[in-house]
Every structure is written in structure tokens, then in C-alpha cells.
Amino acid sequence: MTSKTGGLAGITVGNTNISTVGKAGLDLTYRGYSIHDLCQHASFEEVVYLLLYGVLPNAKTLSAYCEKLQHLRQLPQALLDVLERMPKAAHPMDVLRTGCSMLGTLEPETTVTQQIELANRLISCVPSMLLYWYHFHQNGQCIELQNDARTMPEYFLRLLHGKKVDDIVIKALDVSLILYAEHEFNASTFAARVTTSTASDYYSAIVSGIGTLRGALHGGANEAAMELIEQFENSAEARKSVTEMLAQKIKIMGFGHRVYKISDPRSDIIKRWSEKLSHHSPKAHLYAVSQAIETLLWSEKKLFPNLDFYAASVYHFCGVPTKLFTPLFVMSRLSGWSAHIFEQRSANRLIRPDADYTGPKPQKFTPLSER
């Protein structure tokens, strides 16, 4: 069946038991568990375990798993050398793409039985790659990559800020990582599965995902949303300017979704955390500005905010530089990509879709001397 709108819209390209997206009302589930329950009751590490191993861990297993991830944060000296040689002006997504490739040469996958250990390793050390490069070039520091932070969000924030941060900030980041962890056959996940289907290695599939997420039509919407929101000092200013943008048919990033048609079930969850954090921030007006833009886009275009829109202000309130927003997406989605790599390998068939030819009709070849 051909997609009339292009881009494989409406075309089912495979089966998955990892998540639902728009297939069960408006709910989003990871291995059958609602994201609402996971965000309220679970930690990011529990969700990572669920995606990779297929079940929720008990308390003892979770404790051992968190300890395991803590011990996988360090980076080989050869990789640190590469991170130091990368330009200060490099795109952070390029840093992660190159860092993952380099790690793949130092700690290669020699057998498929290594895949889950490689996933745990990469999930643990990607924050180390990103923030070692960031501090080396921004502050001239070779930061120590090991600390006693128990969880991924705490580890990231401790490395970023060089100190302990408030629990509410850690929890907000934790929830955002859960929400970004998995989303069925999105572009980057599908790219990772295509690479996997060729019998390529784990790292190549992950790099395919990172490269795809780097594209402005997939990742980066939270960064673009932040660049818009922080322009305004109040709601009235935001309404006036965004109204003018709409009149000029300028796309407002962070609104609408390729699959969801009524609302993004993740948006209300992250919006509540944006509101909570705003009460602790000197830039609390950014939440009111966001609300004003959301109201305007719905009234004028019937466009709803997706996860990226309020994630932008959440990350800003957490003190995360805007250029690191999409790399945070990578840190989270590594778990989903890995789960899909495992699933693709479990019953693999080369992904090779057909295409409808729209080129010239058969033509007579003219020799070079007669052209």
C-alpha cells in the first residue's frame, strides 16, 4: 500500500511489543505500563530496566542495577583525548555521534550476546561524554566523571553544575527522561532498526539514531521552543509577536504531532513540572509566556503543544543550556533505541521497502559522440 501523503504516513512497517503511540486512545504505554503511572511512581532507571529487560525490577534488582550503571560512567583516555580535540563550536549532537563511534572502536561489539551490556554502558556514559566535552571547552576544566550520584538525572545535573541540586529539579529531569525514553517507530528509532536489519553492529545502529534525531524535523524542537519563549518578558508581548508570526506563516516549533491528532499525552505531565519549577525560578514569567502561546496556538490553529514545548522551560528552569536540550533527548532515548535494536534482532528481516517510480519513461541511449 502506498502512502498518499508520503513519508510512510499511515503505513505499518512492522510489529513491536515495546510501546503504543496513538493506538490505544490517547494513552502512551511502555510494555503495557501507562506513562502516567511510570512518571508518578517509577524512576528513570526503572523505566530503562523495563525497556531493556522487559519487566519492572523489584527493589533489590533496582538497587543492584543503579549500582551497576554507576560503575559504567568512566571513559577511556583515548575517548577523552578525542573529546578534547573536538572544536568548541561543534554541535553537541555531533559530539555524541562521534563519541559513540569512538567508543565503538575501543569497546566493539564482537557478538550479539554483548548487546545488553553495551546498552547499559552507553546509557551510563553518554552524559560523561557530553559534559566532559562541554566543560573542557566552555570552562577549560577536565572534570572528574565519577561521583556518588545514584541516578542518571542527579548525575547529569551534578556534572553540569558542579554541585548538588534540589530534589525537585532532579525529579523534574527524571520525569522528562521517562517521557522521552520511547515512542515506537519514530524517525530515529526506525533508522536504528533499518541499520540493525542489515546485521550491522549495535553502535552503528545507535549512531544512525543520533544522526536522525539531529535533524530539525525530529530533534531540536525543544531548543527552538526555548529560543522563542525566552524572547518575551510577558504574556501580552508573546501573544502580539506570535500572532504576527502566524500571519507570516512562520512555523511555531513544539506544536502538533505526526501521530497524535488531539493532544500529546506527555504534554500535560511535563507542563505540570514546568509550573512547579517556575515557582522556584527568577524567570517564572517564562511559564506564563508558554501558557499564552499555547492558548493562542489552540484558538487560532487548533494546534496542541507536544512534549518538546514545555520540556523547553523545564530544562531551562533546571539550568540546562539550550544547546544541550537535544542531547538530553539522546540520553533518554538510548533506552528506547536499544530495546528496538534487541527486538529487531530477535526476528530479523532486512528492511527494504518498495518505491513508486516517477522518473522518465524508457529512453534510447545516445552515444557520447552524438550528444
ChimeraX attribute file (.defattr): number of C-alpha atoms within 10 A of each C-alpha:
attribute: neighborCount
match mode: 1-to-1
recipient: residues
	/A:1	8
	/A:2	12
	/A:3	10
	/A:4	10
	/A:5	8
	/A:6	9
	/A:7	9
	/A:8	13
	/A:9	12
	/A:10	13
	/A:11	12
	/A:12	9
	/A:13	10
	/A:14	9
	/A:15	10
	/A:16	12
	/A:17	13
	/A:18	20
	/A:19	20
	/A:20	22
	/A:21	20
	/A:22	18
	/A:23	12
	/A:24	9
	/A:25	10
	/A:26	16
	/A:27	16
	/A:28	24
	/A:29	22
	/A:30	23
	/A:31	17
	/A:32	11
	/A:33	16
	/A:34	14
	/A:35	21
	/A:36	18
	/A:37	10
	/A:38	18
	/A:39	22
	/A:40	10
	/A:41	9
	/A:42	16
	/A:43	19
	/A:44	24
	/A:45	24
	/A:46	23
	/A:47	28
	/A:48	28
	/A:49	20
	/A:50	19
	/A:51	23
	/A:52	23
	/A:53	13
	/A:54	15
	/A:55	13
	/A:56	19
	/A:57	18
	/A:58	9
	/A:59	10
	/A:60	8
	/A:61	13
	/A:62	16
	/A:63	14
	/A:64	12
	/A:65	17
	/A:66	18
	/A:67	14
	/A:68	14
	/A:69	19
	/A:70	21
	/A:71	13
	/A:72	17
	/A:73	21
	/A:74	17
	/A:75	16
	/A:76	10
	/A:77	9
	/A:78	11
	/A:79	19
	/A:80	18
	/A:81	11
	/A:82	14
	/A:83	24
	/A:84	17
	/A:85	12
	/A:86	16
	/A:87	11
	/A:88	15
	/A:89	8
	/A:90	10
	/A:91	15
	/A:92	20
	/A:93	24
	/A:94	16
	/A:95	20
	/A:96	23
	/A:97	21
	/A:98	19
	/A:99	21
	/A:100	22
	/A:101	18
	/A:102	17
	/A:103	18
	/A:104	18
	/A:105	11
	/A:106	12
	/A:107	13
	/A:108	15
	/A:109	17
	/A:110	10
	/A:111	9
	/A:112	13
	/A:113	9
	/A:114	12
	/A:115	19
	/A:116	17
	/A:117	12
	/A:118	19
	/A:119	21
	/A:120	21
	/A:121	20
	/A:122	25
	/A:123	23
	/A:124	24
	/A:125	22
	/A:126	24
	/A:127	24
	/A:128	25
	/A:129	23
	/A:130	23
	/A:131	22
	/A:132	23
	/A:133	29
	/A:134	22
	/A:135	18
	/A:136	17
	/A:137	18
	/A:138	12
	/A:139	10
	/A:140	11
	/A:141	12
	/A:142	15
	/A:143	17
	/A:144	11
	/A:145	17
	/A:146	15
	/A:147	13
	/A:148	10
	/A:149	16
	/A:150	14
	/A:151	18
	/A:152	25
	/A:153	26
	/A:154	22
	/A:155	22
	/A:156	22
	/A:157	23
	/A:158	18
	/A:159	23
	/A:160	20
	/A:161	13
	/A:162	11
	/A:163	8
	/A:164	13
	/A:165	13
	/A:166	10
	/A:167	10
	/A:168	14
	/A:169	21
	/A:170	20
	/A:171	17
	/A:172	23
	/A:173	25
	/A:174	21
	/A:175	23
	/A:176	26
	/A:177	26
	/A:178	24
	/A:179	27
	/A:180	21
	/A:181	22
	/A:182	29
	/A:183	20
	/A:184	22
	/A:185	21
	/A:186	16
	/A:187	18
	/A:188	26
	/A:189	28
	/A:190	22
	/A:191	22
	/A:192	27
	/A:193	27
	/A:194	21
	/A:195	24
	/A:196	27
	/A:197	20
	/A:198	15
	/A:199	15
	/A:200	12
	/A:201	19
	/A:202	25
	/A:203	27
	/A:204	17
	/A:205	26
	/A:206	29
	/A:207	23
	/A:208	21
	/A:209	26
	/A:210	29
	/A:211	18
	/A:212	20
	/A:213	24
	/A:214	21
	/A:215	14
	/A:216	12
	/A:217	11
	/A:218	13
	/A:219	23
	/A:220	23
	/A:221	24
	/A:222	25
	/A:223	26
	/A:224	20
	/A:225	22
	/A:226	25
	/A:227	14
	/A:228	18
	/A:229	24
	/A:230	17
	/A:231	13
	/A:232	17
	/A:233	14
	/A:234	17
	/A:235	18
	/A:236	13
	/A:237	14
	/A:238	23
	/A:239	20
	/A:240	12
	/A:241	15
	/A:242	20
	/A:243	17
	/A:244	12
	/A:245	13
	/A:246	15
	/A:247	9
	/A:248	9
	/A:249	9
	/A:250	11
	/A:251	10
	/A:252	18
	/A:253	21
	/A:254	24
	/A:255	21
	/A:256	20
	/A:257	15
	/A:258	7
	/A:259	14
	/A:260	16
	/A:261	12
	/A:262	13
	/A:263	19
	/A:264	22
	/A:265	21
	/A:266	24
	/A:267	18
	/A:268	16
	/A:269	20
	/A:270	26
	/A:271	23
	/A:272	14
	/A:273	22
	/A:274	25
	/A:275	19
	/A:276	18
	/A:277	22
	/A:278	21
	/A:279	13
	/A:280	12
	/A:281	14
	/A:282	9
	/A:283	15
	/A:284	17
	/A:285	18
	/A:286	26
	/A:287	24
	/A:288	18
	/A:289	23
	/A:290	28
	/A:291	18
	/A:292	18
	/A:293	25
	/A:294	20
	/A:295	17
	/A:296	20
	/A:297	21
	/A:298	13
	/A:299	11
	/A:300	10
	/A:301	11
	/A:302	13
	/A:303	20
	/A:304	23
	/A:305	26
	/A:306	24
	/A:307	26
	/A:308	28
	/A:309	27
	/A:310	30
	/A:311	31
	/A:312	28
	/A:313	31
	/A:314	28
	/A:315	24
	/A:316	22
	/A:317	26
	/A:318	22
	/A:319	14
	/A:320	18
	/A:321	12
	/A:322	19
	/A:323	15
	/A:324	18
	/A:325	24
	/A:326	23
	/A:327	25
	/A:328	22
	/A:329	21
	/A:330	27
	/A:331	23
	/A:332	25
	/A:333	27
	/A:334	25
	/A:335	27
	/A:336	24
	/A:337	30
	/A:338	29
	/A:339	25
	/A:340	25
	/A:341	28
	/A:342	21
	/A:343	18
	/A:344	23
	/A:345	15
	/A:346	9
	/A:347	8
	/A:348	15
	/A:349	13
	/A:350	13
	/A:351	16
	/A:352	9
	/A:353	7
	/A:354	8
	/A:355	7
	/A:356	6
	/A:357	7
	/A:358	6
	/A:359	6
	/A:360	6
	/A:361	7
	/A:362	6
	/A:363	6
	/A:364	6
	/A:365	7
	/A:366	8
	/A:367	7
	/A:368	6
	/A:369	5
	/A:370	5
	/A:371	6
